[in-house]
């Protein structure tokens, strides 16, 4: 396979799944957490994106404050090209 050749067919991602994917793309190598970008069900959207075949890393980070604990930081590991305005 030549470098730059597609390895899969286009995948259509819509709604909150598309929001989560765009957030991952925008976050780049640093990734994002729901601490920085609060949204309900972030982990569910990440799970759905993984079911589409996207490679997404999860790192757990400690946080302090009134309710100390850990939170997840998600980072997109898949290389992808966004095809906007495509329709079937």
VENQUI-V639866 format. One record per residue. RES is the residue in one letter. PHI is phi in whole degrees, 0 to 359 (NA if undefined). D_LAST is the distance of its C-alpha to the last C-alpha in Angstrom with 1 decimal. Layout:
RES,PHI,D_LAST
RES,PHI,D_LAST
This chain:
X,NA,26.7
X,282,26.9
X,299,26.9
X,91,23.7
X,286,21.7
X,298,18.7
X,252,19.9
X,206,16.7
X,285,13.0
X,302,11.0
X,243,11.7
X,265,10.2
X,237,13.4
X,231,14.1
X,64,17.4
X,293,20.7
X,297,19.3
X,294,17.5
X,301,20.9
X,296,22.8
X,296,20.7
X,295,21.2
X,296,24.9
X,297,25.3
X,298,23.9
X,296,26.2
X,288,29.2
X,63,29.2
X,295,32.0
X,289,33.9
X,77,31.3
X,218,31.6
X,230,33.3
X,288,33.2
X,292,36.7
X,276,35.3
X,234,32.0
X,301,32.9
X,199,30.2
X,290,30.4
X,64,29.1
X,306,28.4
X,300,29.3
X,294,26.9
X,295,23.9
X,296,25.3
X,300,25.6
X,297,21.9
X,298,20.9
X,297,23.3
X,292,21.8
X,282,18.4
X,112,20.7
X,285,21.7
X,273,25.4
X,229,27.2
X,273,31.0
X,242,33.1
X,242,36.5
X,261,39.0
X,236,41.1
X,279,44.2
X,221,44.7
X,262,47.8
X,93,48.5
X,297,49.6
X,236,47.5
X,294,47.5
X,171,45.3
X,229,42.2
X,221,38.6
X,267,35.6
X,242,34.1
X,253,30.6
X,225,29.6
X,285,26.3
X,255,27.4
X,284,24.1
X,272,23.2
X,212,19.6
X,237,17.6
X,270,15.5
X,256,12.4
X,267,12.3
X,75,10.2
X,274,6.9
X,219,3.8
X,280,0.0
